[in-house]
Amino acid sequence: MASNKPASEAPSPFSTDSYGGAERSVGEWNPTEDSIRPVRGRHRVAKQRGLARSSTVLGVGVIAAVGAGGMATAQDKAPVSISLPDSIADNLPDAKSLPGVGSFMSDDAEAAPVAAAAPLTTAGLTSAEAEQGTDAGEALRARILQQAEQQQASADAEAKAAAEKAAAEKAAEEAKKQQDEAEAEAAAKKKAAEEAAKKKAEEERLAKLAASFSLPTSSYTISSTYGQSGAMWSSGQHTGLDFAGAAGSPLKAVHSGTITSAGWSGSYGYRTVLQLDDGTEIWYAHQSSIDVSVGQKVTTGETIGRMGATGNVTGVHLHMEVRTAGGSAMDPMAWLNSKGLSV
């Protein structure tokens, strides 16, 4: 039977008609009555058989709402089916191949949609903190405080280490100072001990020499010293040491030796020359008498003559000279002192 409809009028997929011998009814679709107002007017979607997927949500999948408590998810809503005509459905891509959608899909047609892992309030929380119900802000504050405490502890440790290092350096410096002072004190004591030992040895040496040397007379007064200037001496200077005393006082050998001269000697009057073993000569002048002869050996303290006033003199005294083996004069007082004798 021929159709009475005009040829330009095509069948509408949204009206009651037959496709492939099956009759389909027209109905309205409202995916979520709680969140979207009912569709009014001519906007209608035909329900198609066999195309609905309970786990597929296209266009409306998840309804997000951000509030003080975090992110609300659509996981509490019942899945909604969407039906499309075959001509449209055949040209749609597989939902699993869409970026960001495939992860929400399941091969199980009855599987529930995947919910968000956690609301924003749990961002950055560990699983233990999330189980305990810790707030993200409180957790962040606790971590900041913990980090600050760690930094403060690190700073305190560094300051402590620096203080310990400074204390160790100061202690080492103080120990070195004490060691230097102890060494200086020990060196000073050692030097003092060495000087004391040296002095003692010199005293012992002089004492030993004093035992072998003697002053030329025992009762005297020093009237002239070596090197004095005056017209009384032909050379212009005094060449010996004068011991003033009583006439006839005994004159003694200052050390053991040999008599090399004994007799008159011009301005020296009666003079005796005693030569020591080292060649040093001791002159005794202005004697009143001589008690030894040339070549005679004498010992320390032995009498060799008497004090007098012979030769060029102004009074009774002993003019004593000390000369080297070569004949050069030296200071008799210094020489006697070097032998441990105090004049």
C-alpha positions in Angstrom: 0.0 0.0 0.0 1.4 3.4 -1.0 2.0 6.1 1.6 0.0 9.2 1.5 2.8 11.3 3.0 4.7 13.7 0.7 8.0 12.5 -0.7 9.9 15.4 0.9 8.7 14.4 4.4 11.1 12.0 6.0 10.3 9.9 9.0 11.3 11.5 12.2 13.3 9.4 14.7 11.5 11.2 17.5 8.0 10.3 16.3 6.1 7.0 16.5 7.1 5.0 13.4 8.4 1.6 12.5 12.0 0.7 11.8 12.7 -2.8 10.8 9.2 -3.9 11.7 9.5 -2.8 15.4 7.4 0.0 16.8 9.0 2.4 19.3 7.2 4.8 21.7 8.2 8.3 22.4 9.0 9.3 26.0 10.7 12.0 28.1 14.2 11.5 29.8 15.2 13.3 33.0 18.6 12.0 34.2 18.6 13.6 37.7 15.4 15.0 38.9 17.0 16.3 42.1 19.6 18.6 40.2 18.0 19.5 36.8 14.6 20.9 36.2 12.3 18.8 34.0 12.8 19.4 30.3 9.8 21.2 28.7 8.7 21.8 25.2 9.6 19.8 22.2 13.0 18.5 23.6 12.4 14.8 23.8 14.8 11.9 23.6 13.6 8.5 22.3 14.4 5.5 24.4 16.2 2.9 22.3 16.5 -0.7 23.1 19.8 -2.4 23.8 22.0 0.7 23.8 22.0 1.7 27.5 25.1 1.1 29.6 24.6 1.3 33.4 28.2 2.4 33.9 28.5 5.0 31.1 27.8 8.6 31.8 28.3 11.0 28.8 28.0 14.7 29.4 26.7 14.5 32.9 29.0 11.7 34.5 30.0 13.5 37.7 28.4 16.5 39.4 31.0 18.4 41.5 30.3 20.8 44.2 33.0 22.5 46.3 32.2 23.4 49.8 33.8 24.0 53.2 34.1 20.3 53.8 35.8 19.5 50.4 34.6 18.1 47.1 31.3 16.3 46.8 31.1 13.5 44.4 28.3 11.8 42.5 29.1 8.4 43.9 26.0 8.5 46.0 23.7 9.0 43.0 22.2 6.1 41.2 23.6 5.4 37.7 21.5 6.9 34.9 21.0 5.4 31.6 21.1 7.4 28.4 19.6 6.0 25.2 20.5 7.2 21.7 19.2 6.2 18.3 21.2 3.6 16.4 22.3 6.0 13.7 23.9 8.2 16.3 25.2 5.5 18.5 27.0 3.8 15.6 29.1 6.9 15.0 30.1 7.5 18.6 33.6 6.5 19.7 34.2 3.9 22.3 33.9 5.6 25.7 37.0 3.8 27.0 39.1 5.4 24.2 38.3 8.9 25.4 41.1 10.7 27.4 40.3 10.8 31.1 37.2 8.6 30.7 38.5 5.2 30.1 39.8 5.0 33.7 36.3 5.3 34.9 34.9 2.5 32.7 34.5 -1.1 33.6 33.9 -4.1 31.5 31.3 -5.1 34.0 28.0 -3.5 32.8 26.7 -3.5 36.4 29.8 -2.0 38.0 29.3 1.2 40.0 31.1 4.4 38.8 34.5 5.2 40.3 34.4 7.8 43.0 37.1 10.4 43.7 39.9 9.0 45.8 39.6 11.6 48.5 38.1 15.1 48.9 40.3 18.2 48.8 40.5 18.3 52.6 42.6 15.1 52.6 45.1 16.4 50.1 48.7 15.7 51.3 47.6 13.5 54.1 49.1 10.1 54.8 46.9 7.1 54.9 47.4 6.9 58.7 46.3 10.6 59.1 43.4 10.1 56.8 42.2 7.1 58.8 42.5 9.2 62.0 40.4 11.9 60.4 43.1 14.5 60.6 42.3 17.8 58.9 44.6 18.8 56.0 45.2 22.2 57.4 46.0 20.9 60.8 48.3 18.3 59.2 50.1 21.1 57.2 50.4 23.2 60.4 51.8 20.2 62.3 54.3 19.5 59.5 55.4 23.2 59.3 55.9 23.2 63.1 57.8 19.9 62.9 60.0 21.3 60.1 60.6 24.5 62.1 61.5 22.4 65.2 63.9 20.3 63.0 65.5 23.5 61.6 65.8 25.0 65.1 67.3 21.7 66.4 69.8 21.7 63.5 70.7 25.4 64.2 71.0 24.6 67.9 73.2 21.6 67.1 75.4 23.8 64.8 75.7 26.4 67.5 76.5 23.8 70.1 79.2 22.3 67.8 80.6 25.8 67.2 80.6 26.5 70.9 82.3 23.2 71.6 84.9 23.8 68.9 85.6 27.3 70.3 85.8 25.9 73.8 88.2 23.1 72.6 90.4 25.7 70.7 90.4 27.9 73.8 91.3 25.0 76.0 94.1 24.0 73.6 95.3 27.5 73.6 95.3 27.7 77.3 97.0 24.3 77.6 99.7 25.5 75.1 100.1 28.7 77.1 100.4 26.7 80.3 102.9 24.4 78.6 104.9 27.3 77.3 104.9 28.9 80.8 105.9 25.6 82.3 108.7 25.1 79.8 109.9 28.7 80.3 109.8 28.2 84.1 111.7 24.9 83.7 114.2 26.5 81.4 114.7 29.4 83.9 115.1 27.0 86.7 117.6 24.9 84.6 119.5 28.1 83.7 119.5 29.2 87.4 120.7 25.8 88.4 123.4 25.8 85.8 124.5 29.2 86.8 124.4 28.2 90.5 126.4 25.1 89.7 128.9 27.1 87.6 129.2 29.6 90.4 129.7 26.9 92.9 132.3 25.2 90.7 134.1 28.6 90.4 134.0 29.1 94.1 135.4 25.6 94.6 138.1 26.3 92.0 139.0 29.6 93.7 139.0 28.0 97.1 141.4 25.4 95.8 143.5 28.1 94.3 143.4 30.1 97.4 144.7 27.1 99.2 147.7 27.1 96.8 148.0 31.0 96.6 148.6 33.5 99.3 148.7 37.3 99.7 152.3 38.7 99.9 151.6 40.2 103.3 149.1 39.8 106.0 148.9 43.3 107.5 148.7 46.2 105.0 146.9 49.1 103.5 146.6 49.7 99.7 148.2 53.0 99.1 148.4 53.0 95.2 146.7 50.9 92.5 147.7 49.8 89.1 147.5 52.4 86.3 147.4 55.5 88.5 149.0 58.6 86.8 151.6 60.9 88.4 155.1 62.4 88.2 156.3 60.0 90.8 156.6 57.2 88.3 159.0 57.4 85.4 156.6 56.0 82.9 153.9 58.4 84.1 151.7 55.6 85.4 151.9 53.3 88.3 152.8 49.8 87.1 152.1 47.8 90.2 150.1 47.6 93.5 151.4 49.2 96.7 150.9 47.5 100.1 151.8 50.0 102.9 152.8 48.4 106.2 155.3 48.2 109.0 159.0 48.0 108.2 160.4 44.6 108.5 157.0 42.8 108.0 157.6 39.4 106.3 156.9 39.2 102.6 155.6 35.7 101.4 155.7 33.8 98.2 152.3 34.1 96.6 152.7 30.6 95.0 155.3 27.9 94.5 158.0 28.7 92.0 161.7 29.5 91.4 163.7 32.6 92.4 165.2 34.1 89.1 166.4 37.4 90.5 167.4 38.7 94.0 169.4 42.0 94.6 169.6 45.7 94.0 167.6 47.1 91.1 167.9 50.9 90.9 164.6 52.7 91.6 163.0 49.5 92.7 165.6 49.2 95.6 166.1 45.6 96.7 164.0 43.4 94.5 163.2 39.7 94.3 161.6 38.1 91.2 159.6 34.8 91.7 158.8 32.9 88.5 155.8 30.5 88.7 155.4 27.3 86.8 153.3 28.9 84.0 156.0 31.6 83.4 154.2 34.4 85.3 156.7 36.7 87.2 156.0 38.3 90.6 158.2 41.3 91.5 158.8 42.3 95.1 160.4 45.8 95.3 161.7 48.3 98.0 162.5 45.4 100.4 164.6 46.1 103.4 166.3 42.7 103.1 166.2 39.6 100.9 165.9 36.1 102.4 166.3 33.9 99.3 168.9 33.4 96.4 168.6 32.9 92.7 167.6 29.4 91.6 166.0 28.6 94.9 162.6 26.8 94.9 160.0 28.2 97.3 156.5 27.1 98.2 153.3 29.1 98.8 153.5 31.3 102.0 157.3 30.9 102.4 159.1 34.2 103.5 161.3 35.6 100.8 162.2 39.0 102.3 161.1 42.0 104.5 159.1 45.1 103.8 161.2 48.3 103.5 161.7 51.7 101.8 164.7 51.2 99.5 164.9 52.8 96.0 162.5 55.5 94.8 159.9 55.7 97.6 158.1 58.1 99.9 157.4 55.6 102.6 157.6 51.9 103.8 155.6 49.7 101.5 155.8 46.7 99.1 155.6 47.5 95.4 154.2 44.3 93.8 154.1 43.8 90.0 152.7 40.9 88.0 154.1 40.3 84.5 153.5 37.7 81.9 156.1 35.4 80.6 156.7 37.9 77.8 157.3 40.7 80.2 154.0 42.7 79.9 152.6 44.2 83.1 149.1 43.4 84.3 146.9 44.5 87.2 148.1 42.7 90.3 144.7 43.1 92.1 142.8 41.5 89.3 145.3 38.7 89.1 145.1 38.0 92.8 141.3 38.0 92.6 141.4 35.5 89.8 143.3 33.2 92.1 140.6 33.4 94.8 142.4 36.0 96.9 140.5 39.1 98.0 142.7 42.2 98.4 
